[in-house]
Amino acid sequence: MPPSRRDELVEAAMNIFYRNGFHNTGLDQIQKESGISKMTLYNHFKSKDELIVAALRRRDEIFRNQLMKFVDSSSKNPIERLMAVFDYHEDWFNQDTFQGCMFINASAEFCDCNCPSRRVSAEHKLEIVRFLQELCELADLSHPIELSEQLNLLLEGAIVNAHVVGNVCNNEHTPSDAIHRAMSMAKRLIKDAQPV
């Protein structure tokens, strides 16, 4: 089934917001790049803020689906599946389109922690932690709640480092450097959490 005009609009907005930022992107730019009329845009969304929330929700859906498919196809071994989360991030960091995390970017641009964009961003991050917890439990690792939070902190740090440091021209660091360091620390945490 072909995507609806609303879906096309949300997809285009998601890509433009990710590339240019939220405050730097106007509805005129989205309308122009998407080829969708202003009438269609305003029929679906009352404001730019509503469109931002829809774009963030779409990004969450895409990211988590891709991550889960990647992990599911990586291995049957529970520890290897957990480490595949880091492999997925390395693949993502090395894409030409990598501009950091859309949810971290949104949180940096929207100061009010109660605004819908911040809430959607927080929901995304909590869902990633839940997924990590499920993988930790499947691997029968001790303290899966605490471990999933620790692994998530390693991922979050790697995302920021890959974007802020690894993407700078003429820098001796690459985006992959951040995830390799995170993987090394993750392996130690996972080893310590394995049953004796």
trRosetta pair geometry for C-beta under 8 A, 3 or more apart (Angstrom, degrees):
i j d omega theta_ij theta_ji phi_ij phi_ji
3 7 3.8 -123 -174 93 105 131
3 8 5.3 133 111 -55 122 78
3 11 7.2 -3 176 -12 164 139
4 7 4.6 102 51 5 74 100
4 8 7.0 -135 97 -3 42 86
5 8 5.5 -52 -148 37 35 115
5 9 6.3 39 152 -22 65 105
5 36 6.2 132 -174 -127 99 119
5 40 5.4 -83 150 -169 138 134
5 44 7.6 -154 105 -46 93 140
6 9 5.6 -55 -150 35 31 113
6 10 6.3 28 154 -17 66 105
6 44 4.7 164 -112 -124 99 145
7 10 5.8 -54 -145 37 31 109
7 11 6.2 32 156 -20 65 108
8 11 5.8 -55 -146 37 28 112
8 12 6.3 26 156 -16 64 108
8 34 6.5 130 138 -170 92 109
8 36 6.6 153 103 -66 110 127
9 12 5.9 -57 -147 38 28 109
9 13 6.1 26 156 -17 64 110
9 30 7.5 66 -164 157 81 112
9 34 5.6 71 -116 175 58 160
9 36 5.0 -46 -89 19 99 173
9 40 7.0 -167 -65 128 138 108
9 41 6.3 168 -142 -105 142 72
9 44 6.3 138 64 62 155 156
9 45 7.9 -154 132 -7 139 121
9 51 7.6 -85 144 -135 107 112
10 13 5.7 -56 -144 40 29 111
10 14 6.2 36 154 -26 64 105
10 51 7.3 -158 -107 -155 67 75
10 54 4.8 -97 -120 137 115 113
10 55 5.8 -169 -165 -84 73 61
10 58 5.1 141 148 -40 117 151
11 14 5.7 -51 -149 30 28 115
11 15 6.7 22 155 -13 61 106
11 58 6.6 -134 -84 165 56 155
12 15 6.0 -61 -153 38 31 107
12 16 6.2 23 155 -14 67 111
12 30 6.3 126 118 -163 106 81
12 33 6.1 167 -177 107 118 97
12 34 3.6 130 105 -96 171 105
12 36 7.3 178 37 -1 151 120
13 16 5.8 -60 -142 42 30 107
13 17 5.9 31 160 -19 68 109
13 25 8.0 132 -153 141 72 143
13 30 5.0 22 -98 -142 82 132
13 34 7.2 -15 -45 -59 69 138
13 51 5.3 -114 -159 168 164 111
13 52 7.7 -123 157 -85 124 41
13 54 7.4 54 76 85 141 101
13 55 4.6 -111 110 -80 103 127
14 17 6.1 -56 -143 38 23 108
14 18 6.2 23 157 -19 61 111
14 55 4.0 177 -82 -157 70 93
14 56 7.8 176 -115 -53 92 29
14 58 5.2 -98 -70 82 145 124
14 59 5.4 171 -153 -57 121 95
14 102 7.7 -4 -166 -136 83 159
15 18 5.8 -56 -146 36 28 112
15 19 6.2 22 158 -16 64 111
16 19 5.8 -58 -144 40 29 108
16 20 5.9 -17 173 20 68 114
16 25 5.4 127 137 -138 104 142
16 29 6.5 163 -175 124 144 108
16 30 5.6 -168 60 -99 158 79
16 33 5.9 136 -82 68 133 154
17 20 6.8 -77 -128 56 19 80
17 21 7.0 -51 -167 132 56 11
17 22 5.4 27 -151 -89 103 66
17 25 5.6 -117 -95 33 59 159
17 52 6.6 136 -115 -122 154 78
17 55 5.4 94 22 137 147 158
17 102 7.2 70 112 -147 103 112
18 59 7.3 145 -70 -101 122 138
18 97 7.7 38 124 166 128 104
18 99 5.7 138 162 55 81 132
18 102 5.1 -53 -105 -95 94 111
18 105 7.6 123 -131 54 55 158
19 97 7.7 -64 -88 -157 92 89
19 99 6.4 176 -109 -35 37 160
20 24 4.9 -130 155 97 95 115
20 25 4.8 117 89 -66 123 102
20 29 7.7 -54 58 133 167 155
21 24 4.2 65 70 23 110 111
21 25 6.4 175 82 -15 56 95
21 105 6.8 -133 -117 174 71 120
21 109 6.4 150 -170 -85 97 143
22 25 6.3 -70 -148 35 22 105
22 52 5.8 48 -139 -122 119 129
22 105 7.5 147 -15 133 100 99
22 106 6.3 77 -35 -114 142 72
22 109 4.9 145 45 113 117 162
22 110 7.3 -21 78 -43 156 98
22 117 7.4 51 -128 -144 165 158
23 109 5.6 -164 -17 -162 105 121
25 29 5.6 -117 -158 70 72 136
25 30 6.5 71 166 -50 109 97
26 29 4.9 104 60 3 75 99
26 30 7.3 -141 102 -1 44 87
26 48 7.8 -73 -151 -103 44 141
27 30 5.5 -54 -148 39 40 112
27 31 6.0 42 153 -21 70 106
27 38 7.8 79 140 -124 114 87
27 41 6.5 126 -174 161 112 151
27 48 5.5 -120 -58 -86 104 100
27 51 7.4 127 -106 21 96 159
28 31 5.7 -55 -145 38 29 112
28 32 6.1 29 155 -20 64 109
29 32 5.7 -55 -145 37 29 111
29 33 6.1 17 161 -9 66 111
30 33 6.2 -60 -139 44 26 102
30 34 5.7 12 165 -8 65 118
30 36 8.0 -29 136 51 81 108
30 41 7.3 118 102 -120 111 136
30 51 7.3 95 142 159 174 154
31 34 6.3 -63 -135 45 21 101
31 36 6.0 -104 -139 74 63 73
31 37 7.1 18 -160 -171 110 13
31 38 5.7 8 -131 -77 154 67
31 41 5.6 -65 -92 -43 104 148
32 35 7.8 19 173 -67 25 41
36 40 4.9 -106 176 83 97 132
36 41 5.9 120 116 -58 110 87
37 40 4.7 98 60 6 82 100
37 41 6.9 -142 100 -5 45 87
38 41 5.4 -54 -148 36 35 116
38 42 6.1 20 160 -8 70 108
39 42 6.3 -63 -145 45 26 99
39 43 6.1 35 152 -29 63 107
40 43 5.5 -51 -145 29 30 117
40 44 6.7 13 160 -7 62 108
41 44 6.5 -77 -161 41 26 99
41 45 6.3 -46 171 45 66 100
41 51 7.7 -9 -166 -83 94 138
42 45 6.8 -80 -118 69 31 61
42 46 7.2 58 -156 -114 72 33
45 48 7.7 82 140 -85 130 20
45 50 4.3 176 -154 93 94 117
45 51 4.5 43 -161 -60 169 87
45 54 6.9 -109 -90 2 123 140
46 50 5.5 86 44 -6 74 151
47 50 5.0 108 57 2 75 97
47 51 7.3 -137 102 1 47 87
48 51 5.5 -57 -153 39 38 113
48 52 6.3 45 148 -26 69 102
49 52 5.5 -48 -148 31 34 115
49 53 6.6 35 153 -18 64 101
49 115 7.7 -103 -150 -177 124 111
49 116 6.6 102 166 49 105 122
49 117 7.1 -107 -154 -38 82 107
50 53 5.8 -52 -152 34 33 111
50 54 6.5 31 151 -16 65 106
51 54 5.6 -54 -148 38 34 112
51 55 6.2 36 153 -21 67 106
52 55 5.7 -56 -148 37 30 112
52 56 6.3 30 154 -18 65 106
52 106 7.4 139 175 -128 114 119
52 116 7.9 127 88 93 101 105
52 117 5.4 -25 128 -92 124 117
53 56 5.8 -54 -147 37 30 111
53 57 6.4 31 154 -19 64 106
53 116 4.8 -27 -90 134 129 125
53 117 6.1 -117 -80 -80 72 64
53 120 5.7 159 -143 -34 76 150
54 57 5.7 -53 -147 36 31 111
54 58 6.4 32 153 -19 64 105
55 58 5.7 -53 -148 36 31 112
55 59 6.4 32 152 -19 64 105
56 59 5.6 -52 -146 36 33 112
56 60 6.4 38 152 -23 64 103
56 102 6.7 -174 -117 132 73 117
56 103 6.8 99 -150 -94 106 78
56 106 6.2 24 -98 -65 129 165
56 117 6.3 147 -29 -140 156 72
56 120 4.4 97 114 121 135 140
56 121 6.5 -72 -161 -64 139 70
56 124 7.4 -112 170 -38 97 135
57 60 5.6 -50 -150 33 32 116
57 61 6.5 35 151 -20 64 104
57 120 6.1 -86 -64 -150 74 132
58 61 5.6 -53 -151 35 33 113
58 62 6.4 30 154 -16 67 106
59 62 5.8 -55 -145 39 32 109
59 63 5.9 29 159 -18 67 111
59 102 5.0 -56 167 67 165 156
59 103 7.6 -172 105 -49 130 86
59 124 7.8 -10 99 -109 93 149
60 63 6.0 -58 -140 39 24 108
60 64 6.1 12 167 -9 63 112
60 103 7.6 72 -79 -68 91 124
60 120 7.1 -126 -34 173 140 95
60 123 7.3 2 -125 99 157 99
60 124 4.5 -126 -111 -102 111 107
60 127 7.2 82 -169 45 113 149
61 64 6.6 -64 -142 41 20 100
61 65 6.1 17 162 -16 60 115
62 65 6.1 -65 -148 39 23 108
62 66 6.2 18 160 -15 64 112
63 66 6.1 -63 -150 39 25 107
63 67 6.2 24 156 -19 64 111
63 124 7.5 45 65 -160 138 120
64 67 5.5 -52 -142 38 33 114
64 68 6.1 30 160 -17 66 107
64 124 7.8 -145 -47 -148 114 81
64 127 6.2 -38 -97 129 143 130
64 128 7.4 -133 -100 -79 97 72
64 131 7.2 -171 -145 -53 101 150
65 68 6.0 -57 -145 38 27 107
65 69 6.3 25 157 -16 64 109
66 69 5.9 -57 -145 39 29 110
66 70 6.2 33 155 -23 64 108
66 88 7.5 144 127 -160 89 123
67 70 5.7 -57 -150 35 28 113
67 71 6.4 23 156 -15 65 108
67 85 6.8 35 -168 -128 108 76
67 88 5.4 99 -126 156 72 163
67 128 7.9 -17 114 -118 173 90
67 131 7.3 63 117 146 129 165
68 71 5.8 -54 -145 39 31 109
68 72 6.1 32 156 -20 66 109
68 131 7.1 -113 -83 -140 94 135
69 72 5.7 -55 -142 38 29 112
69 73 6.2 15 162 -9 65 111
70 73 6.3 -68 -148 43 23 100
70 74 6.3 38 152 -45 62 107
70 84 6.3 -178 132 156 89 111
70 87 7.4 -161 158 93 122 99
70 88 4.5 113 107 -97 156 115
70 91 7.7 -156 -134 37 148 147
71 74 5.6 -48 -149 10 31 122
71 81 5.3 71 -177 -168 93 85
71 84 4.7 143 -117 95 64 126
71 85 6.1 12 -87 -67 118 70
71 88 6.9 -48 -53 -39 79 136
71 135 7.3 -87 -170 -94 146 132
72 81 7.9 38 -85 -136 29 114
74 80 6.4 -161 129 138 108 96
74 81 5.9 145 73 -111 117 58
74 84 3.6 -163 13 -109 179 150
74 87 7.0 135 -121 59 138 143
75 80 3.8 -19 72 105 163 129
75 81 5.5 -136 69 -61 94 71
75 84 6.5 -173 17 -48 101 131
76 81 7.7 -26 -179 -51 8 115
77 80 4.0 63 79 17 109 114
77 81 6.5 -177 87 -17 54 84
78 81 5.5 -52 -146 32 32 115
78 82 6.6 35 155 -20 64 101
78 135 6.9 159 -170 -172 83 70
78 138 4.7 -163 -130 120 122 92
78 139 3.6 177 134 -89 121 73
78 140 7.3 87 89 9 162 76
79 82 5.7 -52 -154 33 34 113
79 83 6.5 28 150 -12 66 106
79 139 5.3 105 -69 -136 60 130
79 190 6.3 117 -143 167 99 137
79 194 7.8 -2 -89 -90 129 118
80 83 5.7 -55 -146 42 35 108
80 84 6.3 50 148 -36 65 99
81 84 5.4 -42 -151 19 34 120
81 85 8.0 50 148 -28 55 84
81 135 5.8 -149 112 -143 104 111
81 138 7.3 -28 72 94 141 135
81 139 7.6 -162 56 -64 102 107
82 85 6.2 -36 -176 6 40 111
82 132 7.5 77 -141 -147 90 72
82 135 4.6 145 -92 148 83 125
82 136 6.7 83 -109 -74 134 57
82 139 5.8 -30 -31 -37 133 148
82 151 7.6 -78 -179 -137 106 161
82 186 7.9 -167 137 165 102 121
82 190 6.5 148 105 -110 144 139
83 86 5.6 -46 -169 32 56 112
83 87 6.7 60 135 -20 73 100
83 183 6.9 67 -152 -145 94 99
83 186 7.0 146 -109 115 76 129
83 187 7.3 35 -102 -83 120 83
83 190 7.6 -68 -63 -19 93 168
84 87 4.9 -47 -147 36 47 118
84 88 6.3 57 151 -27 70 96
85 88 5.7 -47 -154 29 31 115
85 89 6.9 30 148 -17 60 103
85 131 7.8 146 -106 119 132 113
85 132 6.7 37 -97 -97 174 88
85 135 7.1 -146 -35 12 129 173
85 151 7.6 64 83 157 144 126
85 155 7.2 -57 139 -88 111 135
86 89 5.6 -51 -152 34 37 112
86 90 6.6 41 149 -22 66 100
86 155 7.2 -132 -97 -94 73 92
86 158 7.9 64 -139 39 89 173
86 179 5.9 148 -175 -176 88 101
86 182 6.3 -171 -132 104 118 106
86 183 4.6 131 158 -91 155 94
86 186 6.1 -162 -58 35 143 162
87 90 5.6 -51 -152 31 35 112
87 91 6.7 37 151 -18 65 101
88 91 5.8 -54 -156 34 33 112
88 92 6.4 32 148 -18 65 108
89 92 5.4 -54 -147 38 35 115
89 93 6.2 40 154 -24 68 104
89 155 6.1 -156 -76 -142 159 95
89 158 6.4 71 144 106 144 133
89 159 7.1 -94 -156 -74 122 83
89 179 5.3 175 105 -116 108 131
89 182 7.9 -34 89 78 148 145
90 93 5.7 -50 -145 33 32 113
90 94 6.5 18 159 -10 63 111
90 175 8.0 144 -145 122 56 94
90 176 5.7 50 -148 -123 99 83
90 179 4.5 -163 -80 98 84 158
90 180 7.7 70 -101 -54 124 69
91 94 6.2 -72 -154 42 27 103
91 95 7.2 44 149 -42 62 94
92 95 5.9 -39 -161 1 37 115
92 98 6.3 117 152 -101 66 112
93 98 5.6 76 -150 -133 31 162
93 158 7.8 -79 -70 150 142 99
93 159 7.8 -144 -85 -117 103 53
93 162 4.4 -78 -135 -171 124 151
93 166 6.9 2 -177 106 119 153
93 175 3.7 -177 164 150 112 125
93 176 6.3 159 97 -71 132 52
93 178 7.2 -170 -129 57 158 111
93 179 6.0 -156 0 -24 152 130
94 98 7.1 81 26 -20 9 143
94 175 6.0 -173 -71 76 58 127
94 176 6.3 24 -66 -60 110 99
95 98 4.8 125 66 -40 82 91
98 162 7.3 -58 159 136 140 117
98 163 7.2 -136 150 -95 98 82
98 167 7.1 -151 101 -87 104 129
98 175 6.6 46 108 -115 159 164
99 102 7.9 60 83 -74 99 70
99 105 7.3 20 125 -64 98 150
99 163 7.0 56 166 -133 31 114
100 104 6.1 -96 157 71 111 120
100 105 5.7 123 97 -55 119 106
100 159 6.5 91 -155 163 67 90
100 160 7.2 40 -139 -110 109 43
100 162 7.6 160 -100 85 63 86
100 163 3.3 46 -83 -115 93 157
100 164 7.6 57 -91 -42 124 67
101 104 4.0 75 74 11 109 106
101 105 6.4 -175 89 -10 55 85
101 156 8.0 -44 -11 -133 159 68
101 159 4.9 25 -34 170 117 140
101 160 7.8 -47 11 -66 112 62
101 163 7.4 -109 -2 -35 67 148
102 105 5.5 -54 -146 39 30 116
102 106 6.3 34 153 -23 64 104
103 106 5.6 -44 -143 33 33 112
103 107 6.5 34 154 -18 61 104
103 120 7.6 -133 -122 113 99 78
103 121 3.9 147 -163 -142 90 87
103 124 4.8 -134 -91 68 154 142
103 125 6.3 -176 130 -47 148 92
104 107 5.7 -55 -149 37 32 111
104 108 6.4 33 151 -21 65 105
104 121 7.5 150 -56 -165 26 126
104 156 7.6 143 -80 -153 128 90
104 159 6.7 158 -13 120 150 128
104 160 6.7 -148 -173 -82 163 89
105 108 5.7 -56 -151 34 31 111
105 109 6.5 19 155 -12 65 110
106 109 5.9 -64 -148 41 31 105
106 110 6.0 -7 167 12 71 113
106 117 4.9 -137 177 166 121 110
106 118 7.1 -168 129 -82 100 48
106 120 7.7 -36 119 77 160 100
106 121 4.9 -164 79 -71 122 133
107 110 6.6 -68 -127 54 25 85
107 117 7.9 -167 -74 127 47 93
107 118 5.8 90 -112 -121 74 81
107 121 5.0 -166 -55 127 97 161
107 122 7.9 103 -90 -54 122 74
109 117 7.9 -49 80 126 99 149
110 115 5.1 -111 171 66 129 142
110 117 4.8 120 0 78 166 127
110 118 5.4 -138 100 -49 120 95
112 115 4.3 89 86 -28 107 104
112 118 6.7 -148 95 -3 59 141
113 118 5.2 -144 -147 144 40 158
114 118 7.0 30 25 64 9 129
114 119 7.3 21 -163 -52 35 107
115 118 5.1 88 61 10 79 103
115 119 7.2 -150 94 -7 38 90
116 119 5.5 -57 -145 37 35 112
116 120 6.2 34 159 -18 70 104
117 120 5.9 -53 -147 36 30 109
117 121 6.4 32 152 -20 62 108
118 121 5.5 -55 -148 37 33 115
118 122 6.3 33 154 -19 66 105
119 122 5.7 -53 -148 36 31 110
119 123 6.4 36 151 -22 64 104
120 123 5.6 -50 -148 33 33 115
120 124 6.6 38 152 -23 63 101
121 124 5.8 -51 -155 29 32 113
121 125 6.7 27 152 -15 64 105
122 125 5.8 -56 -150 38 35 109
122 126 6.2 33 154 -18 68 108
123 126 5.8 -59 -147 39 30 110
123 127 6.3 34 154 -22 65 105
124 127 5.8 -57 -153 33 29 112
124 128 6.8 31 151 -20 64 102
125 128 5.7 -50 -154 30 35 113
125 129 6.8 36 148 -17 64 102
125 152 7.5 102 -177 -177 85 131
125 156 7.7 36 -139 -88 116 122
126 129 5.5 -50 -151 35 38 113
126 130 6.4 42 149 -22 66 102
127 130 5.4 -49 -147 34 35 115
127 131 6.5 39 152 -21 64 102
128 131 5.6 -52 -151 34 33 113
128 132 6.5 34 151 -17 65 104
128 152 6.1 125 114 -123 105 113
128 155 7.4 -131 156 91 136 153
129 132 5.6 -54 -150 38 33 112
129 133 6.3 38 150 -24 66 104
129 148 5.3 104 -170 140 72 110
129 149 6.2 26 -143 -89 121 59
129 152 4.9 -26 -93 -61 83 157
130 133 5.5 -51 -149 33 32 115
130 134 6.6 37 152 -21 64 100
130 148 7.7 69 -89 163 13 152
131 134 5.7 -48 -152 31 33 113
131 135 6.7 31 151 -15 63 104
132 135 5.7 -56 -151 38 34 111
132 136 6.3 36 150 -21 67 105
132 147 7.9 -146 145 113 106 77
132 148 3.9 142 107 -146 104 93
132 151 5.2 -174 -166 81 141 127
132 152 5.8 -148 13 -57 160 93
133 136 5.5 -53 -147 36 33 113
133 137 6.3 33 154 -19 66 105
133 144 5.3 97 -156 147 72 102
133 145 6.0 21 -123 -101 121 49
133 147 8.0 130 -110 73 62 83
133 148 3.8 -48 -70 -49 69 165
134 137 5.8 -56 -149 37 30 110
134 138 6.3 30 153 -19 65 106
135 138 5.7 -52 -146 37 32 112
135 139 6.4 25 155 -13 64 109
135 148 7.8 129 52 -104 87 103
136 139 5.8 -62 -149 43 29 106
136 141 4.6 -79 -168 52 82 122
136 144 3.7 155 110 -139 120 93
136 147 5.0 148 -133 88 149 124
136 148 5.2 -120 -4 -61 140 92
136 151 7.6 -174 -65 2 119 143
136 193 7.4 -37 -155 137 106 151
137 140 7.4 33 179 -77 36 34
137 141 7.5 -86 -72 40 23 79
137 144 4.8 30 -63 -122 72 170
139 190 7.6 -33 133 -154 155 107
139 194 7.9 -71 150 -103 105 80
140 194 8.0 59 95 -142 84 60
140 195 6.2 -31 131 -19 111 119
141 144 5.7 114 78 -87 90 81
141 147 5.7 -77 124 61 129 173
141 190 6.5 -73 -114 -145 142 68
141 193 4.0 38 -172 132 102 119
141 194 6.3 -47 -113 -82 78 46
142 147 7.5 118 86 -37 52 133
142 193 4.8 -151 46 -160 77 75
142 194 7.8 -88 1 -8 92 5
142 195 7.1 126 -42 -75 99 64
143 146 4.4 -24 160 42 112 114
143 147 5.5 122 101 -25 83 96
143 193 6.5 -111 50 -129 88 110
144 147 5.5 -58 -134 44 31 112
144 148 5.9 35 164 -25 67 105
144 193 8.0 113 -81 -179 54 139
145 148 6.1 -55 -149 32 24 108
145 149 6.8 22 152 -15 59 106
146 149 5.8 -58 -155 36 33 111
146 150 6.4 32 150 -19 67 107
147 150 5.6 -55 -148 37 34 112
147 151 6.2 32 155 -17 68 105
147 189 6.3 149 -143 156 90 113
147 190 7.6 96 -167 -93 128 57
147 193 5.3 37 -96 -94 144 161
148 151 5.8 -52 -143 38 32 110
148 152 6.2 35 154 -21 63 107
149 152 5.7 -55 -148 36 29 113
149 153 6.6 34 152 -22 63 102
150 153 5.7 -50 -152 30 32 112
150 154 6.9 34 149 -18 62 101
150 189 5.6 -171 118 -146 135 153
151 154 5.6 -51 -156 33 37 114
151 155 6.6 37 147 -18 66 103
151 186 5.6 67 -125 -126 89 105
151 189 6.7 -165 -71 92 82 148
151 190 8.0 55 -85 -61 121 93
152 155 5.5 -52 -149 37 37 112
152 156 6.2 37 153 -20 69 104
153 156 5.7 -51 -142 37 32 111
153 157 6.2 33 157 -18 64 106
154 157 5.9 -56 -148 38 28 110
154 158 6.3 28 154 -19 63 108
154 182 4.1 133 168 -154 99 97
154 185 5.6 -168 -116 84 133 121
154 186 5.5 -174 97 -65 167 95
154 189 7.9 -145 -32 3 144 147
155 158 5.7 -58 -149 37 30 111
155 159 6.4 34 153 -24 66 103
155 182 6.4 114 -79 179 38 150
156 159 5.7 -49 -149 30 32 113
156 160 6.6 26 156 -13 64 105
157 160 6.0 -57 -149 39 31 107
157 161 6.0 26 156 -15 67 112
157 178 7.4 -157 124 -172 73 108
157 182 6.6 164 76 -92 99 115
158 161 5.7 -58 -140 43 29 109
158 162 5.9 32 160 -23 66 108
158 178 4.2 141 -149 141 70 102
158 179 4.7 85 -171 -86 139 58
158 181 7.2 177 -98 65 98 89
158 182 4.0 -53 -59 -30 129 148
159 162 6.0 -56 -146 35 24 110
159 163 6.4 13 158 -10 61 111
159 178 7.8 -166 -25 128 15 143
160 163 6.0 -66 -150 42 28 105
160 164 5.7 5 165 -3 69 118
161 164 6.2 -60 -126 48 25 97
161 165 5.2 -24 -170 31 67 115
161 166 6.4 69 134 -19 68 104
161 173 8.0 -87 165 160 96 145
161 177 7.9 -101 135 91 119 90
161 178 3.8 161 93 -115 117 133
162 165 7.4 -47 -94 58 10 77
162 166 4.2 -33 -149 35 47 141
162 167 7.0 63 151 -31 59 92
162 175 3.8 57 -159 -148 100 82
162 176 7.7 75 -119 -38 111 22
162 177 7.9 164 -98 55 74 70
162 178 4.4 -123 -58 40 79 143
162 179 6.7 22 -67 -33 130 90
163 166 7.0 16 -21 48 15 94
163 167 5.7 -10 -153 3 36 128
163 175 7.6 49 -58 -115 39 104
164 167 7.5 88 22 35 5 96
164 168 7.8 1 150 -37 41 107
165 168 6.2 -53 -162 5 33 115
165 171 6.5 -175 175 169 67 156
165 173 5.1 -1 141 84 105 148
165 178 7.3 133 63 -63 111 119
166 171 7.2 -155 -132 92 23 136
166 173 5.2 -95 -97 128 62 98
166 174 5.3 37 -154 153 100 24
166 175 3.6 130 136 -78 143 48
166 176 7.4 149 -149 16 141 41
166 177 6.2 -176 -101 39 112 98
166 178 5.7 -94 -42 -13 135 116
167 175 6.3 38 -59 -66 75 104
168 171 4.1 75 82 -31 98 136
168 173 7.7 47 44 62 99 97
173 177 4.9 -102 -157 40 83 152
173 178 7.6 64 175 -43 119 84
174 177 5.2 121 55 -16 68 96
175 178 6.4 -51 -170 24 45 109
175 179 7.4 27 146 -6 71 105
176 179 5.9 -63 -153 43 45 104
176 180 6.0 46 153 -25 77 107
177 180 5.8 -59 -149 35 29 112
177 181 6.6 27 156 -17 64 105
178 181 6.1 -59 -156 35 30 108
178 182 6.4 26 150 -16 65 109
179 182 5.3 -53 -145 40 38 114
179 183 6.1 45 153 -26 68 102
180 183 5.6 -48 -145 33 31 114
180 184 6.6 36 153 -22 62 102
181 184 5.7 -52 -152 31 32 113
181 185 6.7 26 153 -11 64 105
182 185 5.9 -59 -152 41 33 107
182 186 6.1 36 150 -24 67 109
183 186 5.4 -54 -143 36 32 115
183 187 6.4 38 157 -25 65 101
184 187 6.0 -49 -153 27 28 112
184 188 7.1 26 150 -15 59 103
185 188 5.8 -55 -157 34 37 112
185 189 6.5 36 149 -17 69 105
186 189 5.6 -55 -148 38 35 111
186 190 6.1 32 155 -18 68 108
187 190 5.8 -55 -143 39 29 110
187 191 6.2 33 155 -23 64 106
188 191 5.7 -51 -145 34 29 112
188 192 6.4 27 156 -17 63 106
189 192 5.9 -59 -151 37 29 109
189 193 6.4 18 154 -14 64 114
190 193 5.7 -65 -147 42 31 107
190 194 6.8 47 152 -43 65 94
191 194 5.9 -40 -155 4 34 115
